[in-house]
Amino acid sequence: MAPTGKSFLRYLSRGAFVSAILGLGLIMSGCGGKKAAAPAAGFRADVDFLKQYAEVALLAGEGGAEVAVCPGLQGRVMTSSAGGVDAPGFGWINRELIASGLNNAHINAFGGEDRFWLGPEGGQFSIFFKARDPFDLDHWWTPPPVNEGDFDVVTREAGRIEFGKTMRLVNYSGTAFDLKVGRVVRTLGRAEAEALLGIALPAGLKLAAFASENTLTNTGASAWRKETGLLSVWILGMFNPAPRMTVVVPFRPGPESELGPAVNDAYFGKVPADRLVVMDGVLFFKGDGLLRSKIGISPLRAKNVLGSYDPDLGVLTVVQFNFPEGIRDYVNSMWQIQDNPYGGDVVNSYNDGPAQPGAKPLGPFYELETSSPAAALEPGVSLVHIHRTVHMVGSRQDLDRVALAVFGLGLGEIEAVFK
């Protein structure tokens, strides 16, 4: 199904972008175009807003759950709901940018709790920086095929939508990649969520659960080689921050001499100790949208699960992904020429905030991110990365049971970390 005439993206040109990003001005209400109205609360209000500017595909889940996907916003899952008249929407939505109708060639931070990107971001094989450009914000450009325009709808059903997109990218070192992206977004039923999480979910819990299956295929004539750069699938979920929002990331414990550091917190400067707490086998990171910071977990440390908990709204979120055993090559997205371009992270979490004192934040929001291995693909060969999101709403007792089963610790322990 083609995007409707309401999809403003078909009118965007790459040159008409907002002049500054992140801490350099961002998207201000006076930048032109339509001003976003003050956001109304709830999933239904989010969907009504999105329908003013883009086609919205509503996927139906069990128990009244719904997932809102926008083909014209690169096939993003914009938000989801566990059902109910006044149900909250779980995804962060950048109403101001969407309503403006403008295209930011640095990054269109439309929001969305499952968006498709490709790595690496930095380094000699980066697809976000041009050859010989410095690694700074002024020279950082999201590849246009994943930043603007529609993802083509291939099939659409009540609880499933499939997209396709062909692309050509060139990395910092001059290597060209011809590729096709396949993307399927579908809702997950309770039984499937239980099997994935390894727990019989309490009957009183309400779920909003979905998965994206992302396929990367080399459509060129040459193999993709480590020596000239590789790509990876990178899925990022953007969520509404909250004062007590805590990101929870289990990891493999063990000596640093064998497994390396438990966490990489050097992306935007070392994360302060009052915002990142590392214990034996699990770490906690603030998702309050007040300080720009980022963490990553290496393939030697990562597990296939992470999540977050908001005690004020009583929402537990779990993200799970396919994590192939024994693969260690993950693209490195640090903004520098790298000694080890395949020593990157599998799992990341980002907390938004001003890039410099007094600047406007990008959101704010926080992110839960997962990546595929580096894709060393022969012509015609594909790689698949599956990213699953399960939001749970219910009694504290029921959510506590899930947290204990999935993370190995209860809600009281999570809440106590940053008190």
Phi, psi and chi 1 to 4 in degrees:
 res  aa     phi    psi   chi1   chi2   chi3   chi4
   1 MET       -  125.6 -178.6  175.7  179.6      -
   2 ALA   -75.2  152.2      -      -      -      -
   3 PRO   -58.7  147.8  -22.1   31.7      -      -
   4 THR   -76.4  172.1   68.0      -      -      -
   5 GLY   -64.1  -14.7      -      -      -      -
   6 LYS   -75.9  -12.5  -70.0 -176.5  178.4 -179.8
   7 SER   -71.6  103.6  176.4      -      -      -
   8 PHE   -67.1  -15.7   71.6   88.9      -      -
   9 LEU   -65.6  -26.4  -69.7  178.1      -      -
  10 ARG   -67.6  -13.2   66.5  176.2   68.4 -116.2
  11 TYR   -99.5   -0.5  -57.5  108.0      -      -
  12 LEU   -82.7  145.0  -61.3  179.8      -      -
  13 SER  -117.3  147.8   63.8      -      -      -
  14 ARG   -64.1  -25.8 -170.9  165.2 -169.3  -88.9
  15 GLY   -79.2  -16.7      -      -      -      -
  16 ALA   -91.8   71.8      -      -      -      -
  17 PHE  -116.6  157.6   64.5   89.6      -      -
  18 VAL   -68.1  140.8 -177.7      -      -      -
  19 SER   -74.0  -13.9   61.6      -      -      -
  20 ALA  -143.5  154.6      -      -      -      -
  21 ILE  -132.2  169.7   64.1  168.4      -      -
  22 LEU    46.7 -121.3  -60.4  175.7      -      -
  23 GLY   -83.4    9.3      -      -      -      -
  24 LEU  -104.6   18.5  -54.7  178.4      -      -
  25 GLY   129.7  -37.9      -      -      -      -
  26 LEU    59.8 -146.5  -70.3  169.2      -      -
  27 ILE  -106.0  102.4  -43.5  -71.4      -      -
  28 MET   -96.5  152.6  -58.6 -174.1 -173.6      -
  29 SER   -63.0  -22.9   59.3      -      -      -
  30 GLY   -93.0   14.2      -      -      -      -
  31 CYS   -78.9   -6.9   65.0      -      -      -
  32 GLY   118.7  169.3      -      -      -      -
  33 GLY    74.2 -167.8      -      -      -      -
  34 LYS   -79.3  136.2 -140.9  169.9  176.6 -179.2
  35 LYS   -81.1  140.6  -86.2 -167.9 -178.2  179.7
  36 ALA   -73.1  139.5      -      -      -      -
  37 ALA   -72.4  159.6      -      -      -      -
  38 ALA   -59.0  129.1      -      -      -      -
  39 PRO   -66.0  133.5   21.0  -29.8      -      -
  40 ALA   -87.6  154.4      -      -      -      -
  41 ALA   -80.0  148.5      -      -      -      -
  42 GLY   104.4  157.6      -      -      -      -
  43 PHE   -61.3  -44.4  173.5   79.1      -      -
  44 ARG   -62.9  -39.6 -169.9   55.0   52.2 -166.0
  45 ALA   -65.3  -37.0      -      -      -      -
  46 ASP   -61.2  -45.0  -72.6  -19.2      -      -
  47 VAL   -65.9  -42.8  170.7      -      -      -
  48 ASP   -60.3  -39.6  -71.0  -16.4      -      -
  49 PHE   -63.6  -49.5  166.6   79.4      -      -
  50 LEU   -59.9  -36.6  -71.1  168.8      -      -
  51 LYS   -65.9  -17.0  -76.5 -178.6  175.7  179.2
  52 GLN   -71.5  -22.2  -63.1  177.8   61.9      -
  53 TYR  -125.5  -15.0  -54.8   98.3      -      -
  54 ALA  -155.2  158.1      -      -      -      -
  55 GLU   -67.2  138.7  178.4 -168.0    7.7      -
  56 VAL  -121.4  121.0  179.0      -      -      -
  57 ALA   -95.9  115.3      -      -      -      -
  58 LEU   -95.2  115.3  -78.2  176.8      -      -
  59 LEU   -94.5  131.9  -52.8 -175.3      -      -
  60 ALA   -91.5  132.0      -      -      -      -
  61 GLY  -113.5 -174.4      -      -      -      -
  62 GLU   -75.9  151.9  -68.6 -177.8   12.1      -
  63 GLY    65.9   24.1      -      -      -      -
  64 GLY    86.6    2.3      -      -      -      -
  65 ALA   -65.3  147.8      -      -      -      -
  66 GLU  -139.7  150.4  -68.4 -177.1  -75.6      -
  67 VAL  -129.5  125.3  177.0      -      -      -
  68 ALA  -100.6  119.1      -      -      -      -
  69 VAL  -119.6  138.6 -175.9      -      -      -
  70 CYS  -116.9  104.8  -73.6      -      -      -
  71 PRO   -57.1  -38.7  -24.4   34.7      -      -
  72 GLY   -74.8  -10.9      -      -      -      -
  73 LEU  -107.5   50.8  -60.2  178.3      -      -
  74 GLN    59.2   33.4  -59.0   80.3   55.2      -
  75 GLY    66.8   28.8      -      -      -      -
  76 ARG   -75.7  144.8  -62.2  170.6 -168.5 -124.2
  77 VAL   -79.3  109.3  176.2      -      -      -
  78 MET   -79.6  -42.1  -67.7  -57.4  -64.2      -
  79 THR  -164.4  171.8 -171.6      -      -      -
  80 SER  -149.7  166.6   63.0      -      -      -
  81 SER  -143.7  145.1  163.0      -      -      -
  82 ALA   -84.6   -0.4      -      -      -      -
  83 GLY   102.4  154.0      -      -      -      -
  84 GLY   115.9  150.6      -      -      -      -
  85 VAL   -59.1  -44.6  175.9      -      -      -
  86 ASP  -105.8   26.6  -61.5  -42.4      -      -
  87 ALA   -64.1  140.5      -      -      -      -
  88 PRO   -73.0  156.2   27.4  -34.8      -      -
  89 GLY   -95.3  137.0      -      -      -      -
  90 PHE   -90.4  -19.4  -63.7  116.9      -      -
  91 GLY   -90.5  146.8      -      -      -      -
  92 TRP   -81.1  134.4  174.9   74.1      -      -
  93 ILE  -124.5  126.8  -63.1  173.4      -      -
  94 ASN   -86.4   82.3 -169.1  -21.9      -      -
  95 ARG   -59.9  -38.3  -71.5  176.6  172.1 -124.4
  96 GLU   -63.0  -46.3 -161.8  164.4   40.4      -
  97 LEU   -67.7  -44.9  174.4   58.7      -      -
  98 ILE   -61.6  -44.4  -69.0  172.4      -      -
  99 ALA   -68.9  -26.0      -      -      -      -
 100 SER   -67.9  -27.3   76.7      -      -      -
 101 GLY    74.3    7.6      -      -      -      -
 102 LEU   -92.6  157.3  -63.7  175.3      -      -
 103 ASN  -113.1  122.6 -178.8   39.6      -      -
 104 ASN  -100.8  109.2 -174.3  -22.5      -      -
 105 ALA   -70.3  -17.1      -      -      -      -
 106 HIS   -71.5  -54.9  -77.0  -74.5      -      -
 107 ILE  -162.3  129.9  176.5  175.4      -      -
 108 ASN   -91.6   92.5  -80.5  -41.3      -      -
 109 ALA   -83.7   66.7      -      -      -      -
 110 PHE   -66.7  -22.9  -62.9  122.9      -      -
 111 GLY   100.0 -160.0      -      -      -      -
 112 GLY   107.9  139.7      -      -      -      -
 113 GLU   -92.5    4.4   52.4  177.8  -52.2      -
 114 ASP  -156.0  101.6 -175.5  -47.6      -      -
 115 ARG  -120.3  145.7   83.0  174.7 -165.7  -95.2
 116 PHE   -89.6  128.0  179.5   90.2      -      -
 117 TRP  -135.8  171.8 -103.2   19.6      -      -
 118 LEU  -127.0  146.6  -66.9  165.5      -      -
 119 GLY  -112.4  169.5      -      -      -      -
 120 PRO   -90.2  156.4   31.7  -34.3      -      -
 121 GLU   -84.3  -41.1 -173.4  174.3    8.0      -
 122 GLY  -122.1 -179.4      -      -      -      -
 123 GLY    90.6  179.6      -      -      -      -
 124 GLN   -68.3  -14.3   55.3  -93.9   48.5      -
 125 PHE  -112.3   18.4  -58.9  134.7      -      -
 126 SER   -61.1  145.8  168.8      -      -      -
 127 ILE  -108.5   11.0   53.0  172.5      -      -
 128 PHE  -108.4   -9.5  -72.6   72.4      -      -
 129 PHE  -128.2  143.2  -68.6   89.5      -      -
 130 LYS   -86.1  159.1  -63.2  176.0 -177.8  176.9
 131 ALA   -52.6  132.0      -      -      -      -
 132 ARG    71.2   -0.6  -65.1 -179.9  -65.6  -79.5
 133 ASP   -74.9  148.3  -82.6   -5.1      -      -
 134 PRO   -70.3  153.8   23.8  -31.8      -      -
 135 PHE   -87.1   80.2  -65.6  107.3      -      -
 136 ASP  -141.5  172.1   58.2   31.5      -      -
 137 LEU   -62.5  -35.2  -73.8  173.4      -      -
 138 ASP   -62.6  -27.7  -72.5  -20.4      -      -
 139 HIS  -108.3    9.9  -64.4   87.9      -      -
 140 TRP   -93.4  121.0  174.4   77.5      -      -
 141 TRP  -133.2  121.4  -53.5   93.7      -      -
 142 THR   -66.0  133.8  -55.1      -      -      -
 143 PRO   -53.9  127.0  -25.6   34.5      -      -
 144 PRO   -51.5  -39.1  -29.1   36.1      -      -
 145 PRO   -63.1  -22.3  -23.4   35.0      -      -
 146 VAL  -106.9    4.6  -62.6      -      -      -
 147 ASN  -111.3  -22.0 -170.5   52.0      -      -
 148 GLU  -151.2  155.0   57.1 -162.9   62.1      -
 149 GLY    86.3  172.4      -      -      -      -
 150 ASP   -79.8  152.1  -60.6   11.3      -      -
 151 PHE   -96.8  132.2  -87.6   30.6      -      -
 152 ASP   -72.9  130.5  -59.9  -38.2      -      -
 153 VAL   -78.4  124.6  177.0      -      -      -
 154 VAL   -94.6  -51.3  178.5      -      -      -
 155 THR  -142.4  158.0   60.5      -      -      -
 156 ARG  -148.1  129.7 -179.8  170.9  171.4  178.1
 157 GLU  -133.1 -177.7  -56.9  164.3   21.2      -
 158 ALA   -60.0  -41.8      -      -      -      -
 159 GLY  -120.3   21.4      -      -      -      -
 160 ARG  -154.7  141.3  179.8 -175.7 -176.4  -83.5
 161 ILE  -141.0  139.0 -171.7  166.3      -      -
 162 GLU  -119.8  136.4 -180.0  180.0   -5.7      -
 163 PHE  -121.3  157.8  -59.5  101.9      -      -
 164 GLY  -137.3  150.3      -      -      -      -
 165 LYS  -156.8  127.8 -177.1   79.0  170.7 -178.1
 166 THR   -98.5  145.3   57.2      -      -      -
 167 MET  -144.5  156.9  -55.2 -179.9 -173.6      -
 168 ARG  -134.0  125.2 -178.2  177.0  175.6   84.3
 169 LEU  -127.2  151.7  -56.2  173.3      -      -
 170 VAL  -127.6  131.1  178.5      -      -      -
 171 ASN   -91.2  176.4   70.5   13.5      -      -
 172 TYR   -54.7  -32.5 -173.7   92.3      -      -
 173 SER   -88.7    0.6  -63.6      -      -      -
 174 GLY    94.1    4.6      -      -      -      -
 175 THR   -78.0  131.5  -57.5      -      -      -
 176 ALA   -97.2  142.1      -      -      -      -
 177 PHE  -125.8  123.4  -61.9   88.6      -      -
 178 ASP  -103.1  127.4  -68.1  -61.2      -      -
 179 LEU  -150.5  162.2   59.2  134.3      -      -
 180 LYS  -125.9  135.5 -179.1  176.9 -179.1  179.3
 181 VAL  -105.7  129.4  170.6      -      -      -
 182 GLY  -112.6  135.3      -      -      -      -
 183 ARG  -140.2  121.6  177.1  166.2  161.8   82.9
 184 VAL  -116.3  125.5  175.1      -      -      -
 185 VAL  -112.0  129.9  177.5      -      -      -
 186 ARG  -145.5  153.8   64.5 -177.1 -177.0   88.6
 187 THR   -78.7  154.4   57.3      -      -      -
 188 LEU  -112.3  133.8  -59.1  175.3      -      -
 189 GLY   -79.2  168.2      -      -      -      -
 190 ARG   -60.2  -42.8 -179.9  174.5  -70.4  -99.1
 191 ALA   -62.9  -40.8      -      -      -      -
 192 GLU   -68.0  -40.7 -171.9  171.4    2.4      -
 193 ALA   -61.5  -40.4      -      -      -      -
 194 GLU   -62.9  -42.5  -71.2  179.8  -26.2      -
 195 ALA   -64.4  -40.7      -      -      -      -
 196 LEU   -68.2  -40.0  -68.8  167.3      -      -
 197 LEU   -86.3  -13.9  -60.1  178.4      -      -
 198 GLY    72.4   34.9      -      -      -      -
 199 ILE  -151.5  143.4  179.8  178.1      -      -
 200 ALA   -78.7  111.5      -      -      -      -
 201 LEU   -71.7  137.1  -65.7  171.5      -      -
 202 PRO   -55.8  141.4  -25.1   34.6      -      -
 203 ALA   -61.9  -27.6      -      -      -      -
 204 GLY   -77.4  -10.6      -      -      -      -
 205 LEU   -75.9  138.9  -76.4 -177.1      -      -
 206 LYS  -102.3  140.0  -61.9 -172.3   72.4  174.4
 207 LEU  -121.0  145.6  -54.6 -176.9      -      -
 208 ALA  -124.5  106.9      -      -      -      -
 209 ALA  -132.7  134.7      -      -      -      -
 210 PHE  -155.1  165.3   60.6   90.2      -      -
 211 ALA  -136.0  149.4      -      -      -      -
 212 SER  -117.6  129.8   69.3      -      -      -
 213 GLU  -109.2  115.3 -178.7  175.5  -50.8      -
 214 ASN  -117.1  118.8  -53.9  -84.9      -      -
 215 THR  -111.6  130.8  -56.8      -      -      -
 216 LEU  -115.5  121.5 -172.7   64.1      -      -
 217 THR  -123.0  131.3  -57.3      -      -      -
 218 ASN   -77.1  109.1  178.2   -2.6      -      -
 219 THR   -99.8    4.2   58.7      -      -      -
 220 GLY   -84.9 -177.1      -      -      -      -
 221 ALA   -91.4  -12.9      -      -      -      -
 222 SER  -117.2  151.6  -58.3      -      -      -
 223 ALA   -72.8  150.7      -      -      -      -
 224 TRP   -87.8  121.6  -61.5   -9.8      -      -
 225 ARG  -116.9  149.2  -57.8  -63.4 -173.3 -164.0
 226 LYS   -60.0  -35.6  -69.7  178.0   66.0  174.1
 227 GLU   -64.9  -25.3  -64.5   75.8   15.9      -
 228 THR  -115.8    3.0   51.3      -      -      -
 229 GLY   110.3  143.2      -      -      -      -
 230 LEU  -126.9  163.2  -60.2  176.5      -      -
 231 LEU  -108.4  166.4  -56.2  176.4      -      -
 232 SER  -145.6  152.7   71.9      -      -      -
 233 VAL   -79.3  135.5  175.0      -      -      -
 234 TRP  -134.9  114.3 -173.2    2.5      -      -
 235 ILE  -109.2  128.9  -56.3  -61.9      -      -
 236 LEU  -124.3  129.1  -55.2   93.4      -      -
 237 GLY  -106.0  125.1      -      -      -      -
 238 MET  -107.8  122.4  -54.4  171.4   80.5      -
 239 PHE  -126.4  158.9  -55.7   99.9      -      -
 240 ASN   -69.4  128.0  -64.2  -54.9      -      -
 241 PRO   -75.9  167.5   31.0  -34.7      -      -
 242 ALA  -154.3  153.4      -      -      -      -
 243 PRO   -53.5  -36.3  -26.6   34.7      -      -
 244 ARG  -112.5   18.5  -63.4 -159.1  -68.6  160.9
 245 MET   -65.0  126.5 -177.3   70.0   72.3      -
 246 THR  -123.8  123.2  -58.7      -      -      -
 247 VAL   -83.6  134.2  173.3      -      -      -
 248 VAL  -120.5  123.0 -176.6      -      -      -
 249 VAL  -129.2  103.0 -174.1      -      -      -
 250 PRO   -68.2  148.5  -16.3   30.6      -      -
 251 PHE  -147.2  166.8   63.1   87.7      -      -
 252 ARG   -75.8  119.6  -71.1 -176.5   57.8 -158.0
 253 PRO   -75.5  162.8   28.6  -33.5      -      -
 254 GLY   149.4  168.1      -      -      -      -
 255 PRO   -66.1  142.3   22.0  -31.8      -      -
 256 GLU   -64.0  -29.4 -173.0  168.4  -31.4      -
 257 SER   -63.0  -24.5   59.1      -      -      -
 258 GLU  -102.5  -38.9  -64.8  178.8   12.3      -
 259 LEU  -109.0   -6.4  -59.5  178.5      -      -
 260 GLY    81.0 -178.8      -      -      -      -
 261 PRO   -59.6  149.3  -19.2   30.7      -      -
 262 ALA   -65.8  -32.3      -      -      -      -
 263 VAL  -149.3  145.6   59.4      -      -      -
 264 ASN   -99.6  111.4  171.4   14.1      -      -
 265 ASP  -119.4   29.5   68.3  -17.1      -      -
 266 ALA  -101.8    8.0      -      -      -      -
 267 TYR   -59.5  -50.3  -77.8   92.6      -      -
 268 PHE  -123.9   36.8  -59.5  116.4      -      -
 269 GLY    94.4  152.4      -      -      -      -
 270 LYS   -57.9  134.4 -172.7  168.8  179.9   59.8
 271 VAL   -75.7  130.1 -178.9      -      -      -
 272 PRO   -58.5  150.5  -23.0   32.5      -      -
 273 ALA   -63.7  -24.0      -      -      -      -
 274 ASP   -84.5    4.5   62.9  -16.1      -      -
 275 ARG  -124.1   -8.5  -53.4 -173.3   67.9   85.2
 276 LEU  -142.3  117.2  173.4   62.9      -      -
 277 VAL  -120.6  124.5  173.8      -      -      -
 278 VAL  -111.4  119.8 -178.8      -      -      -
 279 MET  -111.7 -174.5  -63.8 -176.2  179.8      -
 280 ASP   -75.9   99.2 -170.4   27.2      -      -
 281 GLY    92.3    1.3      -      -      -      -
 282 VAL  -156.6  143.7   62.6      -      -      -
 283 LEU  -126.6  159.1   65.0   79.8      -      -
 284 PHE  -129.6  137.2  -52.5   88.1      -      -
 285 PHE  -139.7  134.7 -180.0   55.3      -      -
 286 LYS   -73.0  134.1  -79.0 -165.6  174.1 -177.6
 287 GLY  -116.9   50.9      -      -      -      -
 288 ASP   -97.4   -3.8   57.9    4.9      -      -
 289 GLY    69.1   25.2      -      -      -      -
 290 LEU  -111.6  -15.0  -64.8  179.1      -      -
 291 LEU  -142.0  123.4 -178.2   71.6      -      -
 292 ARG   -67.9  113.6 -176.3  171.5  179.0 -111.0
 293 SER  -159.0  157.7   46.7      -      -      -
 294 LYS  -150.8  144.9 -177.1  174.3  178.0  176.6
 295 ILE  -129.1  158.8   59.8  169.6      -      -
 296 GLY  -145.4  152.0      -      -      -      -
 297 ILE  -121.7  129.6  -49.5  -64.1      -      -
 298 SER   -77.1  164.6   76.5      -      -      -
 299 PRO   -64.4  -22.4   18.0  -30.1      -      -
 300 LEU   -75.8  -20.4  -71.5  174.3      -      -
 301 ARG  -108.3  -26.9  -68.3  -75.8 -167.8  178.2
 302 ALA   -68.5  150.5      -      -      -      -
 303 LYS  -113.9  173.7  -65.7 -173.1  174.9 -177.1
 304 ASN   -92.0   28.5   73.4  -27.9      -      -
 305 VAL  -150.0  147.3   67.1      -      -      -
 306 LEU  -157.0  175.1   68.2  156.8      -      -
 307 GLY  -178.3 -165.1      -      -      -      -
 308 SER  -155.1  160.3   61.4      -      -      -
 309 TYR  -140.2  130.7  174.6   57.1      -      -
 310 ASP  -113.7  102.7 -178.5   -4.2      -      -
 311 PRO   -67.7  -23.9   23.8  -32.1      -      -
 312 ASP   -75.4  -39.1  -63.3  -43.0      -      -
 313 LEU   -92.6  -13.0  -72.6 -179.0      -      -
 314 GLY    68.2   45.6      -      -      -      -
 315 VAL  -120.5  127.2  177.5      -      -      -
 316 LEU  -111.3  125.7 -179.1   67.4      -      -
 317 THR  -115.8  132.8  -63.1      -      -      -
 318 VAL  -123.8  130.2  175.9      -      -      -
 319 VAL  -112.8  131.4  167.1      -      -      -
 320 GLN  -132.6  152.3 -167.2 -153.5   49.9      -
 321 PHE  -151.2  162.9   62.5  103.3      -      -
 322 ASN   -78.8  126.4   63.4  -41.5      -      -
 323 PHE  -127.3   94.9 -176.9   24.1      -      -
 324 PRO   -61.3  136.5  -18.7   30.7      -      -
 325 GLU   -70.1  138.5  -71.9  -72.4  -24.8      -
 326 GLY    81.2   -5.4      -      -      -      -
 327 ILE   -89.0  130.8  -63.2  178.7      -      -
 328 ARG  -118.4   -9.6  -61.7  -69.6  178.8 -103.2
 329 ASP   -88.8  107.9  -73.0  -20.2      -      -
 330 TYR  -127.1  136.4  -76.4   77.1      -      -
 331 VAL   -64.0  146.4  -60.6      -      -      -
 332 ASN   -98.0  122.8 -170.2  -21.2      -      -
 333 SER  -104.5   10.9  -76.4      -      -      -
 334 MET   -63.1  142.2  -62.5  -66.7  -72.5      -
 335 TRP   -83.2   73.3  -73.0   18.9      -      -
 336 GLN  -170.0  160.9   60.2 -167.6   35.4      -
 337 ILE   -69.2  130.3  -61.3  -62.1      -      -
 338 GLN  -108.7  141.4  -58.7  153.1   -2.0      -
 339 ASP   -72.9  -32.2  -66.4  -28.5      -      -
 340 ASN  -130.8   85.6 -176.0    4.8      -      -
 341 PRO   -68.6   -6.8   22.5  -31.7      -      -
 342 TYR  -117.6   27.8  -58.9  103.2      -      -
 343 GLY  -106.9   39.1      -      -      -      -
 344 GLY   -86.1 -175.6      -      -      -      -
 345 ASP   -99.7  154.7  -65.0  -39.0      -      -
 346 VAL   -93.1  -42.7 -177.6      -      -      -
 347 VAL  -118.4  137.3  165.8      -      -      -
 348 ASN  -135.7  155.4  -66.9   99.9      -      -
 349 SER  -138.1  135.6 -178.6      -      -      -
 350 TYR  -121.2  136.3  170.5   77.6      -      -
 351 ASN  -115.4  122.6 -174.3   47.0      -      -
 352 ASP   -79.5  161.1 -167.8   38.7      -      -
 353 GLY   173.8  174.5      -      -      -      -
 354 PRO   -58.6  135.9  -21.7   33.0      -      -
 355 ALA   -72.1  -21.3      -      -      -      -
 356 GLN  -152.7  158.0   57.2 -168.8   28.0      -
 357 PRO   -54.5  131.5  -26.6   35.4      -      -
 358 GLY    85.9   -9.3      -      -      -      -
 359 ALA   -81.5  159.6      -      -      -      -
 360 LYS   -82.5  134.9 -173.8  178.3  178.7 -178.9
 361 PRO   -70.8  166.8   27.5  -34.8      -      -
 362 LEU   -68.7  -35.7 -175.1   58.8      -      -
 363 GLY  -111.3  -94.4      -      -      -      -
 364 PRO   -86.6  163.9   31.9  -34.4      -      -
 365 PHE  -162.4  175.6   52.4   84.8      -      -
 366 TYR  -131.0  159.3   76.0   96.7      -      -
 367 GLU  -126.8  146.3  -69.7 -178.2  -29.5      -
 368 LEU  -118.3  121.6  -57.4  175.4      -      -
 369 GLU  -129.1  146.0  -47.3  170.3   10.0      -
 370 THR  -137.1  155.3   68.8      -      -      -
 371 SER  -132.5  152.0  -68.2      -      -      -
 372 SER   -82.1  167.1   76.2      -      -      -
 373 PRO   -62.5  163.0  -19.9   31.7      -      -
 374 ALA   -59.8  134.6      -      -      -      -
 375 ALA   -95.1   89.5      -      -      -      -
 376 ALA   -86.7   85.6      -      -      -      -
 377 LEU  -110.1  134.3  -58.7  178.4      -      -
 378 GLU   -74.4  161.0  -63.0  -69.7  -30.3      -
 379 PRO   -53.6  132.0  -27.6   36.6      -      -
 380 GLY    84.1   -4.5      -      -      -      -
 381 VAL   -96.1  149.6  176.5      -      -      -
 382 SER  -122.9  159.1  -58.2      -      -      -
 383 LEU  -125.6  143.1  171.6  149.3      -      -
 384 VAL  -123.2  130.5  178.1      -      -      -
 385 HIS  -123.6  125.5 -178.7   67.1      -      -
 386 ILE  -112.2  127.4  -56.7  172.4      -      -
 387 HIS  -123.1  122.7 -178.8  103.6      -      -
 388 ARG  -119.0  140.6  -52.3  177.2 -176.3   96.8
 389 THR  -127.0  128.0  -55.5      -      -      -
 390 VAL  -128.8  113.6 -178.5      -      -      -
 391 HIS   -97.9  135.9  -58.4  -71.5      -      -
 392 MET  -126.7  133.9  -72.7  159.0  -81.4      -
 393 VAL  -126.7  132.3 -178.4      -      -      -
 394 GLY   173.7 -162.6      -      -      -      -
 395 SER   -69.5  156.1   70.1      -      -      -
 396 ARG   -59.5  -39.0 -178.9 -178.6  175.1   85.4
 397 GLN   -61.7  -45.5  179.9 -179.5    2.8      -
 398 ASP   -66.9  -42.8  -73.1  -12.4      -      -
 399 LEU   -65.2  -34.1  -66.5  175.8      -      -
 400 ASP   -62.6  -40.5 -171.3   64.1      -      -
 401 ARG   -60.7  -41.7  -75.9 -179.9   55.7 -169.3
 402 VAL   -67.9  -44.8  177.5      -      -      -
 403 ALA   -59.8  -41.3      -      -      -      -
 404 LEU   -62.6  -41.0  -80.5  167.4      -      -
 405 ALA   -72.7  -39.1      -      -      -      -
 406 VAL   -87.7  -43.9  175.2      -      -      -
 407 PHE  -103.1  -14.4  -60.9  133.0      -      -
 408 GLY    81.6   13.4      -      -      -      -
 409 LEU  -153.5  155.3   70.2  166.3      -      -
 410 GLY   -88.9  174.1      -      -      -      -
 411 LEU   -64.2  -35.4  -61.1 -175.9      -      -
 412 GLY   -60.7  -39.3      -      -      -      -
 413 GLU   -67.9  -37.7  -65.1  171.2  -82.6      -
 414 ILE   -65.7  -46.4  -63.1  173.2      -      -
 415 GLU   -62.9  -32.7  -69.0  173.5  -54.4      -
 416 ALA   -74.3  -18.1      -      -      -      -
 417 VAL   -60.7  -46.2  171.4      -      -      -
 418 PHE  -104.8   16.4  -68.1  119.0      -      -
 419 LYS   -72.9      -  -81.2 -173.2  176.5  177.9
